[in-house]
């Protein structure tokens, strides 16, 4: 019963959040929005329906992960805590940062593994069938990959204390991040601030290039991880600056 309820909540949130981006960019795009489009053409309606199908399948898996979080907490295995000030008020936002970096390491490692040729063909290809993904691709995975993605939060909660409100906030933030990164538009501001953000956080173009060239740009939130392991696309910062229509002097400015 709890799994069914969570499934409908997750699916409702998914359609609500994706719709908030899909409607203005895919149904009623403004002239300004069209200039930010990454791909020559948007994905077809059939491609988007396929992404929605896989996303609905993974909604079931994510629902079970939510139930698992509750069960682990009841069994005393999880580091969830209910008193807001148990670790101090300052820890609430700090816990988000700690959790995001831990999740980044988990995601990068599993994502690199999913790109091993045999594993890619069997599982990860479902996600990469979206050569030009739409925001509906955010949850579009093979169920095996969906299980890997869904396991991250319950597993990390074994080690990192988090208040349930911060967990819900984090889940919303990563969903919005996934939507933006699969939107097909680069929505960073076209100025130095946008370039700074694109250097330090994964943007639409950063992940779009991963769907196009496969062997680069594996990270989830922080491009520094790709830089450390040598997997950021060569010349990406110049590509980003060009997409933001910045001058050559701005491109090299740090």
Order of alpha helices (4+ residues) and beta strands (2+ residues): alpha-alpha-alpha-beta-alpha-alpha-alpha-beta-alpha-alpha-alpha-alpha-alpha-alpha
